[in-house]
Amino acid sequence: METIPSRFVVTSLDHKLTELRVDGLAADWYRRSCEILRGGDRGLLLYKLVRQRQDGTHPLVILDVGTARGFSAITMARALHETDVGSVYTIDVIDHHDARSWQVKQQQSPEPLAGMTLSRSEIWRRWYPREAELVTPIKGQSWAVLGDWCYGPIDVAFIDGDHSRTAVSKELALLSQFMAPGGVIVLDDYFMEATVLRVRSRYVNRLANSIGKRIRGPWPSASRRLRLGWDNEFILVKQKFSGIKAAVQEFLVDQQGGWALEVIRMPERGGSDHEDYSGYSLALLTKT
């Protein structure tokens, strides 16, 4: 039995952002938020998805699962801030007022919170007081919160909490009851052919680059196809986050229609433009 629709869309982030014909994030705000809140290019998409849903007729209800520092919640609140109409509800097992060290080891980019012990509420109060007014933090497990959901139909939901197949299946089953018509569920870390381990090694790449130079003359097309050079990422085992893909497949089969699937290839974390689309992606489920 087929476990995924025979027809679904796979596109790049740039193409999707162009397709969403609404204003984007201010570059300075976005860059600084990526540093402070440890975000990435998904914020550009989430912002535009929320802006697209704004029609001035009703307050939007936005859900964020897996708050962490709050990049996704604050970014979507930034989109709401354009009209001050709507609310973001963000769920995490970490209490909003618990002080902790948020520094991530071995980060290549600047770490503004290095050496600080802050609660999430303090971070927001210091850097994002206006956006924070539109966000309601909720402590708990996502499926428990959704089991008692009372905030109205959800326009955009971003799922980035427990990445297990069981957790995502529970979240999708509950969300199917609460999504507004045309509402979008965005799932992070969706891998068409996911990996448990990737290798980026200058020694391996040096060898690959040497091989690439040798075959470039007689077989230039092979060199381009294999992309042998300094930027290669070598995939060893295809398993990481496979539960997310499995949960989406099961959800689409169980729903028997009424949802459209779109896979957005992302440029960060080694996203791929190859035909197998094995790199880091987001899955968009839209209620039709």
C-alpha positions as CSV (number, residue, x, y, z in Angstrom):
1,M,0.0,0.0,0.0
2,E,1.3,3.5,-0.9
3,T,2.2,5.4,2.2
4,I,2.8,8.9,0.7
5,P,0.8,10.8,-1.9
6,S,2.0,10.0,-5.4
7,R,2.0,13.7,-6.2
8,F,3.6,16.2,-3.8
9,V,5.6,19.3,-4.3
10,V,9.3,19.6,-3.6
11,T,10.8,23.1,-4.0
12,S,13.7,25.2,-2.8
13,L,13.4,27.8,0.0
14,D,14.2,30.7,-2.4
15,H,11.4,29.6,-4.7
16,K,8.9,29.3,-1.9
17,L,9.8,32.7,-0.5
18,T,9.3,34.3,-3.9
19,E,6.0,32.5,-4.2
20,L,4.8,34.0,-0.9
21,R,4.1,37.5,-2.2
22,V,4.3,39.4,1.1
23,D,7.0,41.6,2.6
24,G,10.0,39.9,4.2
25,L,11.9,40.4,7.5
26,A,14.1,43.4,7.9
27,A,17.7,42.2,7.3
28,D,19.2,43.7,10.4
29,W,16.5,42.4,12.7
30,Y,16.8,38.9,11.2
31,R,20.6,38.7,11.3
32,R,20.7,39.8,15.0
33,S,17.9,37.5,16.0
34,C,19.7,34.5,14.4
35,E,22.6,35.3,16.7
36,I,20.7,36.0,19.9
37,L,18.0,33.3,19.5
38,R,20.0,30.8,17.4
39,G,17.8,30.7,14.4
40,G,18.2,30.1,10.8
41,D,16.5,30.5,7.4
42,R,13.4,28.8,8.5
43,G,12.5,32.1,10.2
44,L,12.2,33.8,6.8
45,L,9.6,31.2,5.8
46,L,7.7,31.2,9.0
47,Y,7.5,35.0,8.9
48,K,6.0,35.0,5.4
49,L,3.6,32.2,6.1
50,V,2.1,34.2,9.0
51,R,2.0,37.4,7.0
52,Q,0.2,35.6,4.2
53,R,-2.5,34.5,6.6
54,Q,-3.2,38.1,7.7
55,D,-6.5,39.3,6.1
56,G,-7.6,41.8,8.7
57,T,-10.8,39.9,9.4
58,H,-9.8,37.8,12.4
59,P,-6.9,37.6,14.9
60,L,-4.5,34.9,13.9
61,V,-3.7,32.0,16.2
62,I,-0.2,30.7,15.8
63,L,1.3,27.6,17.5
64,D,5.0,27.0,18.2
65,V,6.1,23.6,19.6
66,G,9.6,23.4,21.0
67,T,10.3,27.0,22.2
68,A,14.1,26.7,23.1
69,R,15.3,30.3,23.1
70,G,12.3,31.4,21.2
71,F,13.5,32.2,17.7
72,S,10.4,30.8,15.9
73,A,7.9,32.2,18.4
74,I,9.5,35.7,18.3
75,T,9.8,35.7,14.5
76,M,6.2,34.8,14.0
77,A,5.2,37.4,16.7
78,R,7.2,39.9,14.6
79,A,5.0,39.1,11.7
80,L,1.9,39.6,13.9
81,H,3.4,42.9,15.2
82,E,2.8,44.5,11.8
83,T,-0.9,44.5,12.6
84,D,-0.9,43.8,16.4
85,V,-3.7,41.3,15.7
86,G,-3.3,37.7,16.8
87,S,-1.4,35.6,19.3
88,V,1.5,33.1,19.4
89,Y,1.3,30.2,21.8
90,T,4.6,28.4,22.3
91,I,5.0,25.1,24.1
92,D,8.1,23.8,25.8
93,V,9.0,21.5,28.7
94,I,11.4,24.2,30.0
95,D,9.7,26.8,32.2
96,H,9.7,30.3,30.7
97,H,11.2,31.7,34.0
98,D,13.9,29.1,34.6
99,A,17.4,30.6,34.6
100,R,19.9,28.6,32.6
101,S,23.0,28.8,30.4
102,W,21.9,28.9,26.8
103,Q,25.4,28.8,25.3
104,V,25.9,26.1,22.7
105,K,29.4,24.7,22.5
106,Q,31.6,25.0,19.4
107,Q,29.4,27.6,17.7
108,Q,31.2,29.2,14.8
109,S,29.0,32.4,14.8
110,P,29.0,35.0,17.6
111,E,27.3,33.9,20.9
112,P,25.8,37.1,22.5
113,L,24.7,35.0,25.6
114,A,28.1,33.6,26.3
115,G,28.8,33.5,30.1
116,M,25.2,34.5,30.9
117,T,22.6,32.7,33.0
118,L,19.2,33.9,32.0
119,S,15.7,32.8,31.8
120,R,13.9,32.9,28.4
121,S,11.6,35.6,29.8
122,E,14.7,37.7,30.6
123,I,16.1,37.3,27.1
124,W,12.8,38.3,25.6
125,R,12.4,41.2,28.0
126,R,15.9,42.5,27.2
127,W,15.8,42.2,23.4
128,Y,12.2,41.6,22.2
129,P,9.8,43.3,24.6
130,R,7.3,44.3,21.9
131,E,7.2,40.9,20.2
132,A,7.0,39.2,23.6
133,E,3.7,40.9,24.3
134,L,2.1,38.8,21.6
135,V,3.5,35.5,22.8
136,T,2.0,33.2,25.5
137,P,4.5,30.6,26.8
138,I,3.1,27.3,28.0
139,K,5.0,24.7,29.9
140,G,4.2,21.1,29.2
141,Q,4.2,18.3,26.7
142,S,2.7,19.4,23.4
143,W,0.1,16.6,23.1
144,A,-1.1,17.3,26.7
145,V,-1.5,21.0,25.9
146,L,-3.2,20.2,22.5
147,G,-5.5,17.7,24.3
148,D,-7.0,20.7,26.2
149,W,-6.7,23.3,23.4
150,C,-9.1,26.2,23.9
151,Y,-7.5,29.1,21.9
152,G,-9.4,28.6,18.7
153,P,-8.6,27.4,15.2
154,I,-4.9,27.5,14.4
155,D,-3.6,29.3,11.3
156,V,0.1,28.3,11.4
157,A,1.7,25.6,13.5
158,F,5.5,25.1,13.7
159,I,6.5,21.7,15.1
160,D,10.1,21.4,16.4
161,G,9.8,19.6,19.7
162,D,10.2,15.9,20.4
163,H,11.3,14.5,17.0
164,S,10.2,11.0,17.7
165,R,7.7,9.2,15.5
166,T,5.3,8.7,18.5
167,A,5.4,12.4,19.5
168,V,5.0,13.8,16.0
169,S,2.1,11.3,15.3
170,K,0.3,12.5,18.4
171,E,0.8,16.2,17.5
172,L,-0.5,15.7,14.0
173,A,-3.5,13.7,15.1
174,L,-4.5,16.5,17.5
175,L,-3.7,19.3,15.2
176,S,-5.9,17.9,12.5
177,Q,-8.9,18.8,14.7
178,F,-7.8,22.4,15.3
179,M,-6.3,23.7,12.1
180,A,-8.2,26.5,10.4
181,P,-9.2,26.0,6.7
182,G,-6.1,26.7,4.7
183,G,-4.0,26.5,7.8
184,V,-0.4,25.2,7.5
185,I,1.6,22.8,9.7
186,V,5.3,23.2,9.3
187,L,7.6,20.4,10.5
188,D,11.3,21.0,11.0
189,D,14.0,18.5,10.3
190,Y,12.1,16.6,7.6
191,F,14.6,14.5,5.6
192,M,13.4,12.7,2.4
193,E,16.3,10.3,2.9
194,A,17.5,11.2,6.4
195,T,20.9,10.6,7.8
196,V,22.3,9.6,11.2
197,L,25.8,10.8,10.5
198,R,27.4,13.1,8.0
199,V,31.2,13.7,7.7
200,R,32.8,17.0,6.7
201,S,36.5,16.4,6.9
202,R,39.2,18.5,5.3
203,Y,41.3,15.3,4.9
204,V,38.5,13.4,3.1
205,N,37.7,16.5,1.0
206,R,41.4,16.8,0.1
207,L,41.3,13.3,-1.2
208,A,38.1,14.0,-3.0
209,N,39.5,17.2,-4.5
210,S,42.5,15.3,-5.8
211,I,40.3,12.6,-7.4
212,G,38.1,15.4,-8.8
213,K,41.1,17.1,-10.5
214,R,42.2,13.8,-12.0
215,I,38.8,13.0,-13.6
216,R,37.9,16.5,-14.5
217,G,39.8,16.2,-17.8
218,P,38.5,12.9,-19.2
219,W,35.1,13.0,-17.4
220,P,34.1,16.6,-16.6
221,S,30.4,15.6,-16.3
222,A,31.2,13.0,-13.7
223,S,33.2,15.6,-11.7
224,R,30.2,17.9,-11.7
225,R,27.8,15.2,-10.8
226,L,29.9,13.9,-7.9
227,R,30.8,17.4,-6.8
228,L,34.2,16.3,-5.7
229,G,35.9,19.2,-4.0
230,W,36.3,21.1,-0.7
231,D,32.6,21.5,0.1
232,N,31.5,17.8,0.0
233,E,29.4,16.3,2.8
234,F,29.7,12.5,3.0
235,I,26.5,10.7,4.0
236,L,27.2,7.5,5.9
237,V,23.9,6.2,7.3
238,K,20.4,7.2,6.3
239,Q,18.3,7.2,9.5
240,K,18.3,10.5,11.4
241,F,14.9,11.9,12.2
242,S,13.2,9.2,10.1
243,G,10.4,9.2,12.7
244,I,9.2,12.6,11.4
245,K,8.9,11.4,7.8
246,A,7.1,8.2,9.0
247,A,4.7,10.2,11.1
248,V,3.8,12.4,8.2
249,Q,3.3,9.4,5.9
250,E,1.0,7.8,8.4
251,F,-0.9,11.0,9.0
252,L,-1.6,11.5,5.2
253,V,-2.8,7.9,4.9
254,D,-5.1,8.2,8.0
255,Q,-6.6,11.4,6.8
256,Q,-7.4,10.0,3.4
257,G,-7.3,13.4,1.7
258,G,-7.9,17.0,2.8
259,W,-4.2,17.8,3.1
260,A,-1.4,18.8,0.7
261,L,2.2,18.1,1.3
262,E,5.0,20.4,0.2
263,V,8.7,19.7,1.0
264,I,10.9,22.8,1.2
265,R,14.7,22.2,0.6
266,M,16.7,24.4,3.0
267,P,20.1,25.8,2.3
268,E,21.5,25.4,5.8
269,R,22.8,22.2,7.4
270,G,24.0,20.9,4.0
271,G,20.7,21.1,2.1
272,S,21.0,19.5,-1.3
273,D,19.9,20.4,-4.8
274,H,20.3,16.8,-6.0
275,E,17.3,14.9,-7.3
276,D,17.2,12.7,-4.2
277,Y,16.5,15.7,-2.0
278,S,18.4,14.0,0.9
279,G,19.3,17.3,2.7
280,Y,17.7,19.1,5.5
281,S,14.1,20.2,4.6
282,L,10.9,21.4,6.1
283,A,7.5,19.7,5.5
284,L,4.5,21.9,4.9
285,L,1.1,20.3,5.4
286,T,-1.7,22.6,4.3
287,K,-5.4,21.9,5.1
288,T,-7.3,22.0,1.8
